[in-house]
Structure formats: C-alpha cells, structure tokens
Amino acid sequence: MRIFLLGCIAFLAYVYVGYPLICSLLAGVSRRRIRTGPITPKVSILIAAYNEAIHISATVRNKLELDYPADHIEIIVISDGSDDGTDEVVAEIAASEDRVKLIRQEPRAGKTSALNAGAALAGGNIFVFSDANSLYAPDALRKLLEPFGDPDVGYVTGQMLYKSPDGSLTGKVCSIYMRYENALRVLESAIGSVVGVAGGIDAIRAELYTAMRPDQQPDFVLPLSVVERGWRVVYVPGARLFETSLAETSSEFRMRSRVTLRAWHALRDKAGLLNPFRYGLYSWQLFSHKWLRYLAHVFQVGALVSNAALLGHGPMWDGLFVLQAIFYLVAALGFLGRSLPAPLSFPYYLCLLNAAAGWALVRFLLGHKQVTWTPRT
C-alpha cells in the first residue's frame, strides 16, 4: 500500500510538473526553430455557429477589421440549424460585404459537420478556425500565418486569453490555468509539435484538411492528423484571441467533460501516434500530456484512498493524509463559491478538471458520443 501511495503521488507530480520540466530541458538542449516570415496567402475563416445571435455580429466584424489585405480573406459562417436569428444577423452583414458568406446546415449536425461543409466551399490556401464568440487582436491573423512560411509547418495555433469580467473564481482560475497550458505549448513547440491547440484561433494548410466524422473533435483530430502526415504543429503566442471565461462551476464542468469525451475518441482513433519508432518524441508528448493527464483522477483518488488506509502507520503517512485533507478542504471551499486568493484556487480547479475527466471516461467506456451542444454560458 505504501508503494502504491508513493507511486500515485509520483505519477501526479510527473504529469503536472515533471513533464513540463523535461520539455524545458529538452528545449534547452535541442530547440527546433520555426522559419517564420511575413506572408499573405488567401485565407478562409470558418466559423461554426449555433444560436449565437448575441455574439456573431461582433465576431464577424472583428474578422473584417483585422490588419490583413481585404482581397485575401473570406469569412464563411456555417449556421448549424440556428433558430435565434443568427442567420439573419450574418445575412445582413453579407448583404453589404461580399467577403462574408452564410451557409445553413439543416438539420442540425454539430460543429464538426459544419466545418466540413465550410471547408468544402472555402477557396483559401489556409483555413482559419474561429469560434462564434472569439475576438482576435488586430494583428492576430498576420501573426498566426507567419509560421506557414516554414515548409515543415502544417498547423498553427495561437494564444487564447480568457477574460473574467464578473470576477468569479472559476473565471479567474481558468485564466491562470491557461497561462500554464500556454507556457507548456511554448516548450512543446520548441521541441517539435504541440499536443493541444486553442480551438478558437488555429489554422491549417488547405491541402491538409481532411473531412471528419461528426463525433470527432476538430481542434484535436486535425492537429493529430497533421503530425501523422509528417508536418509540424506549432504555437504562436503573438496571435491572441480573447474570450470571456465561464463563470459557473457547472458550466465549466460540462464544457470540460464534453471536450475530454471527444478527446478520448480522438486518442483511440489516433492510437498509432503512440508508436515511438515512427513518431519519436511526439509519442511521449502525446502519452504524457493527454493520456496520462486525462487519467490523473484515477491516481488522485488512489492516493487519497491508500493514504487513508495507512493512517496510524507512522507520522509520515499521517502527515501526508493531513496535507491531502487540507487540499480537498480548500477545494471544497471553491466548490461552495467561497472567494479564494489565486494560489489557493488551484485545488478547486484541479479537482474540477479531474472530476470532469473522470465523468468523461465513464461516458467513453459506455460508448457515449457527443455531436451537438449549446453555446457556452
């Protein structure tokens, strides 16, 4: 039991600290450069939208106002059976702006099918994916496209920055967590390819886009497919996207659970990428960053249960249990809606993420798939 407990703790330490540390060391020893340069290829911005009438106008106009040659950009909005006026809002913009096109997907079939439909009609050399509520910095598109000057790069992702105007604990700690993820993407990009991308600001060479099943997660399956075909997936922190974070624990839980469920299906579909003889370092990256991260809840529970069984067997084990009890007490305060300073918010958010991952794993093992969902609220 003691060995099991220490193994669970070591596993968790590796997932959250050890893996990033090793990436940092590898980046210092052998950094892979990206041959960037100012380029202005023809771009198709694809926006899948379901009942986004309150956001879509600002999002489309934001793309129209980007610092990029007007005759090299088209914006395709795919309305996934919207019934709240989304179509009318986009149609009004398109009536006075020929760079904007509206496609209606009927019946509703989900984001992935919507992107497949948009890509089939897109004329750009590069496809850029934006969420219906994603606002780009003025220079974001130029920054996002620069790495495509490197012939080895097939997919590029930018930096997602969350805003928390309501000051909620969930919103604040989500922003902090994204800083951690973005720092990890810098390291992964430096040693080869990133494993996870920011789905609201990413781009792919048009010739590399492959139609996906409706249940597949585009911002996970496409990058994995690009790596399978021998191209790099890189991160550009200068390409900035701004989104409002979720305020409620329940909303964040549902979103994280949905994303992880779809990610499990992608990991199963792309299990061949775990072959280190073919994909080298990336196999280790994928295993560490995704497979092990999504299983962290198993070892988190294992550490608590095994430690409880060792109570009374020595001060070391009793002390570890007290530390775990404090950790979960602080997490409980977060779930109860108590305001916590930033350093103390991590137990709450880590437990939220891992609880969502646990629920997603159960649904995956039961064969559940999720194709459609309502907008983030």
N, C-alpha and C positions, 0 to 999 in steps of 0.2 A: 504493500500500500504506500509506503514511503517513496519507493522508486516511482510509482505511478504518479504521486502528487508532484514530485520534483520534475518528472517528465512533462506533466501538463503545464507547469509554470515555465519550464524551459521552452516549450512549444509556443506559448503565448508571447514570451519575450522575443523569440525569433521572428514571429510574424510581424510584430509591431515595431521592433527596434533592430533586431539582428539583420533582417533582410535589407532594410534601408541602409544600415551601416555597411554591409557587404557591397551593396550597389555603389555607395560613396567611395569605398576603397578601390573598387574596380574602375570607376570613372577617373580616379586619380592616377591609376596605372596605365590605362589604355582608353583614352577618350576618342570616340568616333565623331569626327567633325561633320557638319552639315554645310554643303557648299551652297549658301544662300545667295540671292541676288534679286534686285527689283525686276519683277516680271508682271505683265498684264495680260494673261490669257483670257479668253472668253469664259465667263463664269455663269453657271446656273445655280441660283439659290433656291433650294427646295424647302418648303415649309408645309408640314402636315398639320392640319388644324381640325379640331372637333369642338364646336361650341366655344369659340374664342372671340366672340364679337367685342368683348371689352378690351382685348389686347391686340387684336390683329391689325388694326389701323396703325397704331404706334409702331408695331414691329415692321410692317411693310414699308412705312415711310422712313423708318430708321435705315433700312437697307437701301432705299432710293437716295438717301443723303450721304452715303458712305463716300469717302475720298477714293474714287475709282472711276476710270473712264466710263461714261454713261453708255456708250455704244458697245461695251464689252460685258454687259451684265444683264441678265434676265432674272425675274423673280417669279417662281411658279408656286402658287398656293394650292394645295390639294385639300379640299374640304371633305372630311370623312363623314358624309351624311349629316352635316350640321343642321340644326333647326332653330338656332337662336338669332339668326340674322348675319352670321359670319359671311355667307356668300354675298349678301347684298353690300356689305361694307367693302369687300375686296372688289366686287364688280364696279362699284362707284369709283374706286381708285383706278382700276384698269381702264375705265372709260376715258380718262384723261392722261393716262400714262401707258404707252404701248409696251413698256418693259415688263409690265405686270400681267400675268396670265392666271386664270382661275380654272381649276379642274374640279369637278364634283365626282366623288366616289360614292356610288349608290348601288346596293345597300352598304351600310357601314361595315368596314372590314379591317379597321385598325391602322396604326401608323405605318407599319412595315409595308403593307399593301399600297398605302397611299404614296410612299416614297418610290416603290416600284413603278407605279403609274406615272409619277412625275419624271422619274429618270428616263422612262421610255420616250418621253416627248421633249426632253431637255436637249439643247443644242450646244451647251458649253463644253469646253475642254476639261474643265474642273467642275465637279458638283460640290456645292457647299450646303451643309445641313444646318438649319436653324429651327429652334422651337418657336412656337407661336407667340411666346412671351419673352423672347430673347432680344435684348438690345445691345448692339455692338458699339464699341468705341469707334470714332470716325476713321481711324487708320487700321482697324482690326482686319479688314479684308486684305489689304496690302501685306500686312504682317503675316497673315495666315498663308498666303500664297508664296511667299519668298522661298521656303524650303523646296518647293517644286522645281526650283532651278537646279536642284541636285537630282541627277538621273536615277539615283538609288531610292529616292523617297516616293512612296506611293500614296501615303495618307498622312494628314497633318491635323493636329488638334490644338485648340487654343486654351486660354485660361478662363475658367468660369469663376466669377466673383459674385458671391451672394450678398444681397443687401437685406438687412433686418430692420425695417422702419418701425416695427411695433416693439422692438426691444425684447422679444420673447427669448426664453432660454434656448429653445430648440433652434431658433434662427441664429442666435449668437454662436452657439457651439458648432452648428453646421458650417458657419463661415470659418471657424478655426480649424475644423476637420479638413475642409477643402484646402486650406493652406498646407496642411500635412500632405495631402494627396498630390497637390501641385508640386511641392518640393520633391516628392518621390518621382513624379513624372520627369522632372529635370534630370534626375540621376539615371532613370531608365533610358531616356532619350540619348544620354551621353554614352551609354554602353551598347546601344543598338536600337531597340524599339520599345516604345511604351506599351504597357499591357492594357491600361484603361484609358478611355478618352472622354472628353467633355462633349456630350451629345448635342449640345446646342450651338457649338461652334467648331465644326470639324469639316474636313474636305478630303475628297478622293479624286484621283485621275479618272476621267470618264470611262476610259477603256478597262479600268479595273472594277467598275461597279458590276456586281452580279445580283440578279433578282433573288430575293429571299423568301422563305416560307412566311406566312402571316404571323406565326408564333415566334419567329426569331427576332432578336434584339439588334437593330441596325448598328447602333454605336458600339457593339461588341463583336458581332459576327463579321461585319465588313473589315475592321482592322485585323482580325484574326485571319480572314481570307487573304488579305494583302500580304501578311507575313508568310502565309503558306506558299504564296507565289513568288517569294524571294525578294520582296520590297520592304523598305523600312517604314515604320510608323513613328513619327516624331512629334514633339511637343514644342509649341512656341508661346512662351509666357506673355510676349508682347501683344498677341492677338487676344484682346479682352472682351469678354461677354459679361453683361450684368443681368442678374435675375433676382427676383425677390424670393427669399427663403420661405419655407413653410413655417408656420407659427405653432401649429398644434402637434403634440406628440402622436396622436392617432393618424394624422395626415402623413407625417414623416414615416411612420411605421408602415403604412400601406404602400407608399411610394418605394421605400427600400425593399419591402417584401416582393413587390412586383418586379423590380429591377433584378433582384437576386434570383427569383424564379426563372426569369427569361435567360439570365446568365448561366444558370445550371444547364439549361437545354443547349445553350451555345457551347459550353465546355464539353458536354457529351458529344455534340456534333463534331467538334474540333479536337477530340482527344488525341488525334495523331500528332498534334503540335507538342505533345509531351515526349516525343522521341528525340533525345538529345543528340543522337548520331546524325540526325537530319537537320534539326533546328538549333542545335548547340545551346548557347547561353539562354536563348529565349524560352526554351523548355523549362529551365529552372525558374526563370522570372514568372512565367505563367503559373507554374505549380505553387510558387511561394506567395505571389500577390493575389491570386484568385482562388485556387483550390483550397489552400490552407487558410486563407482569410475567411472564406465562407464556411469553414469548419471550426472556426475558433470557438464558437459557442459550445461545442462538444467538450473541448478541453477546459473551458471556463467552468462549466458545470462539474466536470470531472475533478477539477482542483478543489472546488468547494465541498463536494461530497466526500472525497477521500480525506480531505483535511478534517472534516467533522468526525470521521471515523478514527482519526488519530488523536483526538482530544484526550488529554490525560496521559499521553505517552511521552511527555517531555516538554520543557519550556519552549523549545524551538517550534514544535508543531502547534502548541497553544498560541504562541506569538503570531505565527502565520495566519492562524484562524482569526485572531483579533483583527489583523490587518485586512483580511478579506471581509470581515463583518463591517468594518468601518467603510470599506469601499462600497459595499452594497447599501449601507445606510445612507451614504451620500447620494448614491444613485437613486434611492427611493425618494429622497427629498426633491430631486429633479423631476421625477415622475409625478410627484404631488403638486408640482407647479411652484415650488419654492425658488426664489431667485438665488443663484449661486455665483460667486466670483469665477472668472474664467478657468483657473487651474482646477477648481473643484467640479467643473461641469463635465469633465471627461468621463468619469464613471457612469453618469447618466447616459451620455450619448453612446458610449461604447456598448452599454447594456441594451440600449435601443437598437443599435445596428445589429448586434448579435442575436437579439430576440427575433428581429425581422428575418435574419438569415436562417435561423432555426425553423421558423414557420415556413419559409420558402422551401427549405429542404424537405420538410414533411410533404408539402404540396407536390414537389417534384417527384418524390418517391411514390406518391399516389397517382402519378401520371397527369397531374393538372397542367394546363397551359393557359396563358392569358394573352389574348389578342387585342382586346379593346379596353379602354379605361376612360374615366372622366378627367378633365383637366385638373392640374394641381390646384388645391385650395387650402 
